Amino acid sequence: MKIRAAITKEKETPFEFTEVELAEPKADEILVRIEAAGVCHTDEAGRSGVLPFSFPAVLGHEGAGIVEKVGAGVTGFQEGDAVCLTYASCGTCKACIAGRPYACERMNEINFFGVYPDGAHRIMWQGEKVSSFFSQSSFAGYALVSQRSAVHIPEDIDFAVAAPFGCGVQTGAGIVLNSLKPEFGSSLVVGGCGTVGMCAIMAGKLCGCAKIIAVGGNPASLELAKELGATHTINRKEVEDLTEAIMQTAGGGVDYAVDTSGNGRMIASLLNSLTFTGSIAIAGGGFQLTLGSFDLCARTIKGVSEGDSNPQQFIPQLIEAYRQGRFPVDRLIKTYPFEEINEAFADSGSGKCIKAVLQLNAAAPC
């Protein structure tokens, strides 16, 4: 079928709208009419050429919409279902079989290399194969995904709110709730106040952390962090020794730390602020870390993929917390018409908004 998509023709070029050809669903796939799609820094990493796929490409990996068609082997979805879309996993490796799709042995291949799990492409443009993203490519009127990548959502939730749960929201919340699991009354410091960091802060509040310290460089974001659950904030640009500032704020070392910045200096400061047995979780991505002379003590350093989340279980739990008013992720969101995708990326990159979400309302194919 012919659909409208925001295509990235070359590395570091603006998005352009064009007509592409989308394949029909295979046996385990569903066709989703995209109503909203979140803008994530991982999309920007793809556009900038950091990730190993070829161009042209259709990015987007936080889609939400309505199921339009299902493959012959699909059992969990039917036409008309409201869904949000999440990362891809193979379903057959040891980790997937054990219920840990976030540790899928083919994670990089089927999310970042531009192909679907069968190694094939689903989108064509002017006779040329188009790289996919997260085996989803939701910056388009329609997306084709494995049923493993779809999660049922309540029909009364705004698609613009639901879309970011597929990646940024579950990542930030999952780092705290699934990986660190802080005890009631413990202390938590979060480095970076983007979507992932803000969701980690809200998750810390859900856990009952007594002290939640937000560290960032944007005064407006730090103010919002207070409203969402941070008990203290530190503007990293206003302190000479960030480790010392964190420890003074906490009244000693902190029990748990989350880094969402990927900045080596931030990570080192958070790590050094931990208690003797403290733990730090680092949200994905590559970074350079130089600790110099450092006593690890009994501290734990761990990486986290997609919030260590099983999306079909975790996303509905988070959405329910949102509906109860205990996880106000809507406070992070600014919506943009699909046609303003380049502006949305610019605002996201500059810090003008925390979570940009595109609204597509694609009622019909091209």
C-alpha positions as CSV (number, residue, x, y, z in Angstrom):
1,M,0.0,0.0,0.0
2,K,1.1,3.6,-0.6
3,I,1.5,5.7,2.5
4,R,2.8,9.1,3.5
5,A,6.1,9.1,5.4
6,A,8.7,11.5,6.7
7,I,11.8,10.1,5.1
8,T,15.4,10.8,5.9
9,K,17.2,10.6,2.6
10,E,20.7,11.2,3.8
11,K,22.6,11.5,7.1
12,E,22.0,14.7,9.0
13,T,19.4,16.0,6.5
14,P,15.9,17.4,7.3
15,F,12.9,15.1,7.2
16,E,11.0,15.2,3.9
17,F,7.5,14.1,3.2
18,T,7.0,11.6,0.4
19,E,5.0,8.6,-0.7
20,V,6.4,5.2,0.0
21,E,5.3,1.7,-0.5
22,L,4.6,-0.4,2.6
23,A,4.3,-4.2,2.4
24,E,1.4,-6.3,3.5
25,P,1.5,-7.9,7.0
26,K,3.3,-11.2,7.3
27,A,1.8,-14.0,9.4
28,D,2.8,-12.6,12.8
29,E,2.5,-8.9,11.9
30,I,-0.1,-6.2,12.3
31,L,-0.7,-3.0,10.3
32,V,-1.2,0.0,12.5
33,R,-2.7,3.4,11.5
34,I,-0.4,5.8,13.3
35,E,-2.2,8.6,15.2
36,A,0.8,9.8,17.3
37,A,4.5,9.3,17.4
38,G,7.0,10.4,20.0
39,V,10.3,12.1,19.2
40,C,13.2,10.5,20.9
41,H,16.9,11.3,21.1
42,T,17.5,7.8,19.6
43,D,15.7,8.9,16.5
44,E,18.2,11.8,16.3
45,A,21.1,9.4,16.8
46,G,19.7,7.5,13.8
47,R,19.4,10.6,11.6
48,S,22.9,11.8,12.5
49,G,24.4,8.5,11.3
50,V,25.5,7.2,14.7
51,L,23.6,3.9,14.2
52,P,24.6,1.3,11.6
53,F,21.9,1.5,9.0
54,S,21.9,2.9,5.5
55,F,19.8,5.7,4.0
56,P,17.2,6.4,3.0
57,A,15.3,5.5,6.2
58,V,12.0,6.1,7.9
59,L,12.6,6.6,11.6
60,G,10.2,6.7,14.5
61,H,9.8,4.1,17.3
62,E,7.2,5.5,19.7
63,G,4.1,5.0,17.7
64,A,0.5,4.7,18.8
65,G,-2.6,4.1,16.8
66,I,-5.3,1.7,15.6
67,V,-4.9,-1.8,14.3
68,E,-6.0,-1.8,10.6
69,K,-5.1,-5.4,9.6
70,V,-3.6,-8.5,11.1
71,G,-1.5,-11.3,9.7
72,A,-2.9,-14.9,9.5
73,G,-0.9,-16.0,12.5
74,V,-1.8,-13.1,14.9
75,T,-3.8,-14.1,17.9
76,G,-3.6,-11.2,20.4
77,F,-4.9,-8.4,18.3
78,Q,-7.8,-7.6,16.0
79,E,-8.9,-4.8,13.7
80,G,-9.9,-1.7,15.7
81,D,-7.6,-2.3,18.7
82,A,-5.9,0.7,20.2
83,V,-2.2,0.0,20.7
84,C,1.1,1.7,21.4
85,L,4.3,0.3,19.8
86,T,7.6,-0.5,21.4
87,Y,11.0,-2.1,20.7
88,A,11.4,-5.2,18.7
89,S,12.6,-8.6,20.1
90,C,13.0,-11.9,18.4
91,G,10.9,-14.1,20.7
92,T,13.1,-17.2,20.3
93,C,16.4,-16.5,22.0
94,K,17.2,-17.6,25.5
95,A,16.4,-14.1,27.0
96,C,13.1,-13.7,25.2
97,I,12.0,-17.2,26.2
98,A,12.8,-16.4,29.8
99,G,10.5,-13.3,29.6
100,R,13.4,-10.8,29.3
101,P,12.9,-9.3,25.8
102,Y,14.9,-6.2,26.7
103,A,18.0,-8.5,26.7
104,C,17.1,-10.1,23.3
105,E,20.3,-11.5,21.7
106,R,19.2,-9.8,18.4
107,M,18.4,-6.4,20.0
108,N,20.8,-4.3,18.0
109,E,20.2,-6.1,14.8
110,I,16.4,-5.9,14.6
111,N,16.1,-2.4,16.2
112,F,19.1,-0.5,14.8
113,F,20.4,-2.1,11.6
114,G,17.5,-1.1,9.3
115,V,15.9,-4.5,8.7
116,Y,13.1,-6.6,10.2
117,P,13.7,-9.8,12.2
118,D,13.6,-11.8,8.9
119,G,16.4,-9.7,7.5
120,A,14.1,-8.1,4.9
121,H,12.8,-4.6,4.3
122,R,9.1,-3.6,4.5
123,I,9.3,-0.1,2.9
124,M,10.2,0.9,-0.7
125,W,10.7,4.3,-2.2
126,Q,11.2,4.9,-5.9
127,G,12.2,1.3,-6.3
128,E,14.8,1.5,-3.5
129,K,14.8,-0.4,-0.2
130,V,14.2,1.9,2.8
131,S,15.8,1.2,6.2
132,S,13.4,0.6,9.1
133,F,13.8,1.7,12.7
134,F,13.0,-0.6,15.7
135,S,11.3,-2.8,13.0
136,Q,8.5,-0.1,13.3
137,S,9.2,3.2,11.4
138,S,6.3,5.1,12.9
139,F,7.1,8.5,11.3
140,A,4.5,7.6,8.7
141,G,0.8,7.2,8.3
142,Y,1.0,3.5,8.9
143,A,3.5,1.1,10.5
144,L,4.0,-2.6,10.2
145,V,5.2,-4.4,13.3
146,S,5.4,-7.8,14.9
147,Q,2.6,-8.5,17.4
148,R,5.4,-8.7,20.0
149,S,6.0,-5.0,19.5
150,A,2.4,-3.9,20.1
151,V,0.8,-3.3,23.5
152,H,-3.0,-2.9,24.1
153,I,-3.9,0.5,25.6
154,P,-7.2,1.8,27.0
155,E,-9.5,3.3,24.3
156,D,-9.9,6.5,26.4
157,I,-6.3,7.4,26.6
158,D,-5.0,10.1,24.3
159,F,-2.7,8.6,21.7
160,A,-0.3,11.5,22.1
161,V,0.1,10.5,25.8
162,A,0.3,6.8,25.1
163,A,3.0,7.0,22.3
164,P,6.0,7.8,24.5
165,F,5.4,4.9,26.8
166,G,6.8,2.7,24.1
167,C,10.4,3.8,24.8
168,G,11.3,6.9,26.8
169,V,8.7,6.5,29.5
170,Q,9.1,2.8,30.1
171,T,12.9,3.3,30.0
172,G,13.0,6.0,32.7
173,A,10.4,4.3,35.0
174,G,11.8,0.9,34.5
175,I,15.4,1.9,35.5
176,V,14.0,2.6,38.9
177,L,11.1,0.2,39.3
178,N,12.5,-2.9,37.5
179,S,16.3,-2.5,37.9
180,L,17.3,-0.5,40.9
181,K,14.1,-1.2,43.0
182,P,14.9,1.3,45.8
183,E,13.5,0.7,49.2
184,F,10.9,2.9,50.8
185,G,12.7,5.8,52.5
186,S,15.9,5.5,50.5
187,S,17.6,8.3,48.5
188,L,17.9,8.6,44.8
189,V,19.7,11.1,42.5
190,V,18.9,11.4,38.8
191,G,21.3,12.9,36.3
192,G,19.5,14.6,33.4
193,C,16.0,15.9,33.3
194,G,14.7,14.8,29.8
195,T,11.9,12.3,29.4
196,V,13.9,9.4,30.8
197,G,15.1,11.4,33.8
198,M,11.7,12.8,34.6
199,C,10.1,9.4,34.4
200,A,12.8,8.1,36.8
201,I,12.0,10.9,39.2
202,M,8.3,10.0,39.1
203,A,9.1,6.4,39.6
204,G,11.2,7.3,42.6
205,K,8.2,9.0,44.1
206,L,6.1,5.9,43.4
207,C,8.6,3.9,45.3
208,G,8.5,6.2,48.3
209,C,12.1,7.5,48.1
210,A,12.6,10.0,50.9
211,K,15.0,12.1,49.0
212,I,14.9,12.5,45.2
213,I,17.6,14.8,43.8
214,A,17.3,16.0,40.2
215,V,20.5,17.2,38.5
216,G,20.3,19.2,35.3
217,G,21.3,22.4,33.5
218,N,17.9,23.8,32.5
219,P,16.2,25.9,35.2
220,A,12.7,25.3,33.8
221,S,13.2,21.5,33.7
222,L,14.5,21.5,37.2
223,E,11.4,23.5,38.4
224,L,9.2,20.9,36.7
225,A,11.2,18.1,38.3
226,K,10.2,19.5,41.7
227,E,6.5,19.4,40.7
228,L,6.8,15.8,39.6
229,G,8.5,14.4,42.7
230,A,12.0,15.7,43.2
231,T,12.6,16.9,46.7
232,H,15.8,18.7,45.8
233,T,17.4,20.0,42.6
234,I,20.9,20.9,41.6
235,N,21.9,23.0,38.6
236,R,25.1,21.4,37.4
237,K,26.1,24.6,35.8
238,E,26.1,26.5,39.1
239,V,28.3,24.1,41.2
240,E,32.1,23.6,41.0
241,D,32.1,20.1,42.5
242,L,29.0,18.1,41.6
243,T,29.8,15.1,43.8
244,E,30.2,17.3,46.8
245,A,26.9,19.2,46.0
246,I,25.0,15.9,45.8
247,M,26.4,14.6,49.0
248,Q,25.7,17.8,50.9
249,T,22.1,17.8,49.5
250,A,21.6,14.2,50.5
251,G,23.2,14.6,53.9
252,G,25.8,12.0,53.0
253,G,26.1,9.5,50.2
254,V,23.0,8.5,48.1
255,D,21.7,5.0,48.0
256,Y,20.8,4.9,44.3
257,A,21.7,6.9,41.2
258,V,20.4,7.1,37.7
259,D,22.2,8.6,34.7
260,T,20.3,9.5,31.6
261,S,22.8,12.0,30.2
262,G,25.4,9.7,28.8
263,N,28.0,12.2,29.9
264,G,31.1,10.7,31.4
265,R,31.7,13.5,33.9
266,M,28.1,13.3,35.1
267,I,28.4,9.6,35.5
268,A,31.6,9.8,37.5
269,S,30.1,12.5,39.8
270,L,27.0,10.3,40.4
271,L,29.1,7.2,41.0
272,N,31.3,9.1,43.5
273,S,28.3,10.4,45.4
274,L,27.1,6.8,46.2
275,T,27.1,5.2,49.6
276,F,29.5,2.3,50.3
277,T,26.9,-0.1,49.0
278,G,25.1,2.2,46.6
279,S,24.0,1.4,43.0
280,I,24.0,3.3,39.8
281,A,22.1,2.5,36.7
282,I,23.1,3.9,33.3
283,A,20.5,4.3,30.6
284,G,21.9,2.6,27.4
285,G,24.0,4.4,24.8
286,G,27.7,4.8,24.5
287,F,29.8,7.1,26.7
288,Q,33.4,7.6,27.7
289,L,34.0,7.3,31.5
290,T,37.3,8.1,33.2
291,L,37.2,7.5,37.0
292,G,40.9,8.1,37.7
293,S,41.8,6.8,41.2
294,F,38.6,5.3,42.6
295,D,37.6,2.9,45.3
296,L,34.6,0.8,44.0
297,C,33.9,-0.5,47.5
298,A,30.7,-2.6,47.4
299,R,29.0,-0.3,44.9
300,T,27.1,-1.7,41.9
301,I,27.3,-0.2,38.3
302,K,24.7,-1.6,35.9
303,G,23.6,-0.9,32.4
304,V,19.8,-0.9,31.6
305,S,18.1,-1.7,28.3
306,E,14.6,-0.3,27.7
307,G,14.1,-0.1,31.5
308,D,14.5,-3.8,31.8
309,S,10.9,-3.9,30.8
310,N,8.6,-6.6,29.5
311,P,6.4,-4.1,27.6
312,Q,3.2,-6.1,27.5
313,Q,3.2,-6.2,31.3
314,F,4.9,-3.0,32.3
315,I,3.4,-0.4,30.0
316,P,-0.2,-1.2,31.1
317,Q,0.9,-0.9,34.7
318,L,2.4,2.5,34.0
319,I,-0.6,3.7,32.1
320,E,-2.8,2.7,35.0
321,A,-0.6,4.7,37.3
322,Y,-1.0,7.7,34.9
323,R,-4.8,7.3,34.9
324,Q,-4.8,7.3,38.7
325,G,-2.9,10.6,38.7
326,R,0.2,9.0,40.2
327,F,2.4,9.2,37.1
328,P,1.6,12.5,35.3
329,V,3.6,11.9,32.1
330,D,1.4,14.3,30.2
331,R,3.2,17.1,32.0
332,L,6.2,16.4,29.8
333,I,4.5,16.4,26.4
334,K,4.2,19.1,23.8
335,T,2.3,18.1,20.6
336,Y,3.2,19.1,17.0
337,P,1.3,18.5,13.7
338,F,3.1,15.8,11.7
339,E,4.0,18.5,9.2
340,E,6.2,20.3,11.8
341,I,8.4,17.3,12.5
342,N,11.6,19.3,11.8
343,E,10.5,22.0,14.3
344,A,9.7,19.3,16.8
345,F,13.2,17.8,16.5
346,A,14.8,21.3,16.8
347,D,12.8,22.1,19.9
348,S,13.6,18.7,21.5
349,G,17.3,19.1,20.8
350,S,17.4,22.6,22.2
351,G,15.6,21.8,25.4
352,K,12.6,24.0,24.4
353,C,10.4,21.0,25.1
354,I,11.0,17.7,27.0
355,K,8.9,15.3,25.0
356,A,7.8,16.3,21.5
357,V,5.0,14.2,20.1
358,L,3.8,14.3,16.5
359,Q,0.1,14.0,15.8
360,L,-0.7,12.3,12.5
361,N,-4.4,11.6,12.4
362,A,-3.8,9.5,9.3
363,A,-7.4,8.7,8.2
364,A,-6.5,7.1,4.9
365,P,-3.6,5.9,2.8
366,C,-2.1,8.3,0.2
